Structure formats: structure tokens, C-alpha cells
Amino acid sequence: MKSVKAVIGTTVTWLLFCAILWPSEAAEKTIISYSSRSYVFLPAEVAAVKGFFRDESLETVLIQMRSPVAVPALMNGEIQYTLTFGNILTAALQGMPFKQIAVVTEKPTHHIVSRPEIKTIADLRGKRIGTLRIGGSDQLAAEAILQAKGLQLTDVKFIALGADDPVRVEIFKKGLVDAICVSPPSPLRLQREGFNILGGPKDLKVGSPLAAISTTDSRVKNRREEAKKVVRATIRALRFIRERKEEVVPIMAHWLGQTHEVASESYDLIVSSFSSDGGTSDATYQFAIDARKKALKLEKTIPLSQVRDFTLLKEAQKELGL
């Protein structure tokens, strides 16, 4: 009798051990990088907090990683996906085997803010706009806003300040430049101090993406279901952000260490920056490609298919009824 009990006990123990090691629906571990804790990458945080990745049986880890580092990390398999846009697009244009499979933030969150005496975009003619660096995301955002509101890029002068938003704000307030292009909550704080918000993402008909889901060509080919799960979870987050402000604002406040009031006001400025369904227009992608080709001094025609593959996105959209 004892031997029977011993056998049964051993069998149960072994079955429990197997269940732990090899669960029937084991979560797939995926590492996704983003370059900074900012509104640009909010949808990924929302997807994690609301359990959208978990709903797809994904054990997703979000890690902060500088954009230049994300390129070799993705290539070497240290991360499986990244939300970095510019560096990955540039690498793909140069022939590296990367694909962007969905767009997260299709318009810049940046707003052009000017000194009190400058009331309109037209008043910026002949003026200096401070930027982090020439060719940086804030300059590209400023260029897109200026063009959308009828100003030529030759009408202004961009000054590279080599500093992040808080330092650029202080330089601007001291009068060393006439305007800057910064992300919330800086525009709201400056507006309260008497400066003017001249334009932002709501003014853009053609976007200039700042975040997209990117991975390697081989992963798109060999791990299609996993990649589609990542895309589907992100689409759900994008829809949630647009439809559930009252639940999104606390996530913003907690993630970025802001008050509820600041997060709520910032939400109204940034919500139009996000893609509604993970996609964007060909014109928006072409704008991004042309800007980087100019910086790289590339003259050959680059087909969209070299840098983008929306096949899984379209499948996910259909499955979600979009």
C-alpha cells in the first residue's frame, strides 16, 4: 500500500513539475525597446498596464534603450522589437534587414512655441528656432508644422542648441532664440508664462512618425504569429487611448511622474499624434523617407517595401474588426 501511495505521490509531483516547466499556453517572452520615457511611446505602456500583451499570451518586457543602441541590439537578437523610428528607418534605407510593421506615433507630439511678441507662424520669418540638433526629431517636427501652415523652410534659421527640452526651454526664455519646438507638458507651462503656442500635430495633414513597431526581416518571416500578436496588442492600446481618456490620464501621470492636471491637459495636446489603427498614409512614410535620404545624401529611389511591411497589420486590423 505504501508503495502505491509512493508511486502516486511521485507521479503527481512529476506532473506538477512538468506543468510548471511546460505550461499548455506558455507566454512568449518578447523584449521591446523604446528610447525615452515620453508621450511618444505611451501606447506601449498602456498595452502593458491594461494587459493587452498578456491577452495575446505574450510575456512582454519594455526596456529603455538609446536609439543608436537599438539598431545592433535588434540585429543581434538582444531585443525582438523596438519602437525606435528614425534610426531603424535610416538603417533600413541603408540596406539593413529591418521592417517597420506598424506605426504607433504618426505625428510629432512637438509644438512650436514662440516669444510673446511673435503671434503667428508668419511672424517667424527671419527668426531663429532652437533645436536639439540639425536633423533631429524636433527640427523635423518644426519643419512639418511650418510647411503645413504656409511657411518656407528658407524663411527661418534653425540653431542647434545640443540640449534636451528643459535646457532648450531655459535658453529660449533667456531670449537666445525666438522659438523652440518642444513636447508636452513644456508648451502648456510656457503658455502660462506668456509665450505663444503657434502650431502642433493638429495642423499636420501629412505626418512625420516618431514611433513604429520594427523587427528583423527574419522575424517577420519566421515568427509571424508572434509579430502579429505584438501588433494586435498595440492597436488595442491605440484605440484605448483615443476612447478612454479617463483611464489613460492616470497611466500617463504615474508613468511620467506628473500631476493629474498636467497629464489631462497634455492628453488633449498629444492624442491626435497617435495612429488610430497602427497604419499611416504612404505620403507620411514618403515624407519620413525623403527627410532621411536628404540627410544621408541618398539619391536613388527607395521603394516603401524596403522599409515597411504592413501585411500583418492588415490581418490584425481585420481580426479586430477595423
C-alpha positions in Angstrom: 0.0 0.0 0.0 2.8 2.3 0.9 4.5 1.6 -2.5 1.3 2.5 -4.3 1.0 5.8 -2.4 4.6 6.5 -3.1 4.1 5.9 -6.8 1.0 8.1 -6.9 2.8 10.8 -5.0 5.8 10.7 -7.3 3.6 10.8 -10.3 1.6 13.9 -9.1 4.9 15.6 -8.2 6.2 14.9 -11.7 3.0 16.2 -13.4 3.1 19.4 -11.3 6.8 19.8 -12.2 6.0 19.4 -15.9 3.1 21.8 -15.7 5.4 24.5 -14.3 8.1 23.9 -16.9 5.9 23.4 -19.9 2.6 25.1 -19.4 0.0 24.3 -22.0 -0.2 28.0 -23.1 3.2 29.3 -22.2 3.6 33.1 -22.6 6.1 34.0 -25.3 8.8 36.3 -23.9 9.4 39.4 -26.1 11.6 42.3 -25.4 10.5 45.7 -26.9 12.8 48.7 -26.6 11.8 52.4 -26.5 14.3 55.3 -26.5 12.8 57.5 -23.8 10.1 57.7 -21.2 7.9 60.2 -23.1 4.4 60.5 -24.6 5.7 59.2 -27.9 5.9 55.7 -26.5 2.8 55.9 -24.3 0.8 53.2 -26.3 3.3 50.5 -25.3 2.9 51.4 -21.6 -0.9 51.4 -22.0 -0.7 48.0 -23.6 1.4 46.6 -20.8 -0.7 48.2 -17.9 -4.1 47.2 -19.4 -2.9 43.6 -20.1 -3.2 43.7 -23.9 0.1 41.9 -24.3 -0.8 39.4 -21.7 -4.1 38.8 -23.5 -2.0 37.7 -26.5 -0.1 35.2 -24.3 3.0 37.4 -24.6 5.4 38.0 -21.7 6.5 41.4 -22.9 9.3 43.3 -21.3 9.6 47.0 -22.1 13.1 48.4 -21.8 14.5 51.9 -22.3 17.4 51.9 -24.7 19.1 54.7 -26.6 18.1 54.8 -30.3 21.5 54.1 -31.7 22.0 51.1 -29.5 18.6 49.6 -30.6 19.9 49.0 -34.1 22.7 46.5 -33.2 20.6 45.1 -30.3 17.8 44.3 -32.8 20.2 42.8 -35.3 21.9 40.6 -32.7 18.7 39.4 -31.2 19.1 41.1 -27.8 15.7 42.6 -28.3 13.0 41.2 -30.5 11.2 44.5 -31.4 11.8 48.2 -31.0 9.6 51.3 -31.1 12.5 53.5 -32.3 11.6 55.0 -35.6 14.3 57.3 -37.1 17.4 55.1 -36.6 15.7 52.0 -37.7 14.3 53.7 -40.8 17.8 55.1 -41.6 19.3 51.6 -41.2 16.7 50.0 -43.5 17.3 52.7 -46.1 21.0 51.7 -46.0 20.1 48.1 -46.6 19.9 46.5 -43.1 17.3 43.7 -42.9 14.7 45.6 -40.8 11.0 46.1 -41.4 8.5 48.5 -39.7 5.3 46.6 -39.3 3.0 49.1 -37.7 3.1 52.8 -36.8 2.5 54.0 -33.3 3.0 57.8 -33.2 2.4 59.1 -36.7 2.7 62.8 -36.0 5.1 64.6 -33.7 4.0 65.5 -30.2 6.0 68.6 -30.6 4.6 72.1 -30.7 6.2 75.3 -31.9 6.3 77.9 -29.0 7.4 81.5 -29.7 8.2 84.6 -27.7 5.3 86.8 -26.6 5.8 89.4 -29.5 5.6 86.6 -32.1 1.9 86.0 -32.5 1.6 83.8 -35.7 3.6 81.4 -37.8 4.0 84.2 -40.4 5.8 86.3 -37.7 8.6 83.7 -37.7 10.0 84.9 -41.0 13.7 85.7 -40.4 13.6 84.4 -36.9 15.7 81.7 -35.1 14.3 78.4 -34.0 16.3 76.5 -31.4 16.6 72.7 -32.0 18.3 69.8 -30.2 20.4 69.1 -33.3 20.1 69.6 -37.1 18.1 66.8 -38.5 16.7 65.8 -35.1 13.1 64.8 -34.5 12.2 68.3 -33.1 13.5 70.0 -36.2 11.7 67.6 -38.5 8.5 68.3 -36.5 9.0 72.1 -36.7 9.6 71.8 -40.5 6.4 69.8 -41.0 4.4 72.4 -38.9 5.9 75.4 -40.8 5.2 73.9 -44.2 1.6 72.9 -43.2 1.0 76.5 -42.2 2.4 78.0 -45.3 6.0 79.0 -44.4 9.0 78.1 -46.4 11.9 76.4 -44.6 14.3 79.1 -46.0 12.2 81.7 -44.1 13.6 80.6 -40.8 17.0 79.7 -39.4 17.5 76.6 -37.2 20.0 76.8 -34.4 21.4 73.6 -32.9 21.4 74.0 -29.1 22.5 70.5 -28.3 20.3 70.2 -25.3 17.1 68.4 -24.2 13.7 70.0 -23.7 14.3 71.5 -20.2 17.6 73.2 -21.2 16.3 74.4 -24.5 13.3 75.9 -22.7 15.7 77.9 -20.4 17.8 79.1 -23.4 14.6 80.1 -25.1 13.3 82.0 -22.1 16.6 84.0 -21.9 15.9 85.2 -25.5 18.8 83.5 -27.2 16.3 82.1 -29.8 12.9 83.3 -31.0 11.1 79.9 -30.9 11.6 76.3 -30.0 9.7 73.1 -30.8 9.0 71.0 -27.7 6.7 68.3 -26.4 4.1 68.5 -23.7 4.0 69.5 -20.9 6.5 72.2 -21.9 4.2 74.1 -24.3 1.5 74.4 -21.6 3.9 75.6 -19.0 5.4 78.2 -21.4 1.9 79.4 -22.5 1.1 80.1 -18.8 4.2 82.3 -18.7 3.0 84.4 -21.6 4.6 82.6 -24.6 2.6 81.6 -27.6 1.8 78.1 -29.0 1.9 78.6 -32.8 1.2 75.1 -34.1 1.3 71.4 -33.4 0.2 67.9 -34.6 -3.4 69.0 -35.2 -2.1 71.3 -38.0 -0.4 68.4 -39.9 -2.1 66.7 -42.9 1.0 64.6 -43.6 2.7 63.2 -40.5 6.3 62.7 -39.5 6.3 59.5 -37.5 8.3 59.2 -34.2 7.5 55.6 -33.2 6.7 52.4 -35.0 7.0 48.7 -34.3 10.1 47.4 -36.0 11.7 44.0 -36.2 14.0 42.0 -38.4 13.1 40.6 -41.8 13.7 37.1 -40.5 11.3 37.5 -37.5 8.6 38.8 -39.8 9.1 35.6 -41.9 9.7 33.0 -39.2 7.7 34.4 -36.2 4.7 35.8 -38.0 2.1 34.9 -35.3 4.2 36.4 -32.5 4.7 39.6 -34.5 1.0 39.8 -35.2 0.3 39.5 -31.5 2.5 42.4 -30.8 0.8 44.5 -33.5 -2.7 43.5 -32.3 -2.0 44.4 -28.7 -0.6 47.8 -29.8 -3.6 48.5 -31.9 -5.8 47.8 -28.9 -3.8 50.3 -26.9 -4.0 53.0 -29.7 -7.8 52.6 -29.7 -8.0 52.6 -25.9 -6.0 55.9 -25.8 -8.4 57.6 -28.1 -11.6 56.3 -26.5 -10.8 56.2 -22.7 -9.2 59.4 -21.6 -10.4 59.0 -18.0 -8.4 55.7 -17.8 -5.4 56.8 -19.8 -4.7 60.0 -17.9 -3.8 58.2 -14.6 -1.4 55.9 -16.6 0.3 59.0 -18.0 0.5 60.7 -14.6 2.0 57.6 -13.0 4.4 56.7 -15.8 5.8 60.2 -16.2 5.5 61.4 -12.6 3.1 64.2 -13.4 0.0 65.6 -11.6 -3.4 64.5 -12.8 -4.0 68.1 -14.1 -0.8 68.2 -16.2 -1.4 64.8 -17.6 -5.0 65.7 -18.5 -4.0 68.9 -20.3 -1.2 67.1 -22.1 -3.5 64.4 -23.3 -5.6 66.9 -25.2 -2.4 68.1 -27.0 -1.0 64.7 -27.9 -3.9 62.4 -28.6 -4.0 63.4 -32.3 -0.4 62.4 -32.7 -1.1 58.7 -32.4 -2.2 56.4 -35.2 -5.8 55.3 -34.8 -5.2 51.8 -36.1 -1.4 51.2 -36.4 -1.3 52.5 -40.0 -0.5 55.7 -41.8 -0.6 57.1 -45.3 2.0 56.4 -48.0 2.6 60.2 -48.1 3.5 60.3 -44.5 6.0 57.5 -45.0 7.4 59.1 -48.0 7.9 62.4 -46.1 9.9 60.5 -43.5 12.0 58.7 -46.1 12.7 61.8 -48.1 13.9 63.7 -45.0 16.3 60.9 -44.1 17.5 60.5 -47.7 18.4 64.2 -47.7 20.4 63.8 -44.5 22.1 60.7 -45.9 22.6 62.3 -49.3 21.0 59.3 -51.0 19.7 60.0 -54.5 18.4 56.6 -55.6 14.7 55.7 -55.3 13.8 53.7 -52.2 10.5 51.7 -52.5 8.3 51.6 -49.4 8.5 47.8 -49.4 12.2 48.1 -48.5 11.4 49.6 -45.1 7.8 48.7 -44.4 5.6 45.6 -44.4 2.0 46.2 -43.3 0.8 42.6 -44.2 0.5 41.6 -40.5 -1.0 44.9 -39.6 -3.8 44.5 -42.2 -4.5 41.0 -40.8 -4.6 42.3 -37.2 -6.9 45.1 -38.2 -9.3 42.7 -39.9 -9.3 40.4 -36.9 -10.2 43.4 -34.6 -13.0 44.5 -36.9 -11.3 47.7 -38.1 
